[in-house]
């Protein structure tokens, strides 16, 4: 998060080889404030090894 202003926490990973989704908390630094959002990552949309090694770009946080 320090190098590019965003990262994510994986908060629910029960059985990575069998799971069809993971729950994550994407984090972004915007104007010096860290924003955290809840997000579901669907395993069929991302490579499992990239998700678990934090190489996945989950997109931008949406603030309403």
Secondary structure as GFF3:
##gff-version 3
##sequence-region A 1 64
A	DSSP	beta_strand	6	12	.	.	.	ID=ss1
A	DSSP	beta_strand	21	30	.	.	.	ID=ss2
A	DSSP	beta_strand	33	42	.	.	.	ID=ss3
A	DSSP	alpha_helix	48	52	.	.	.	ID=ss4
###
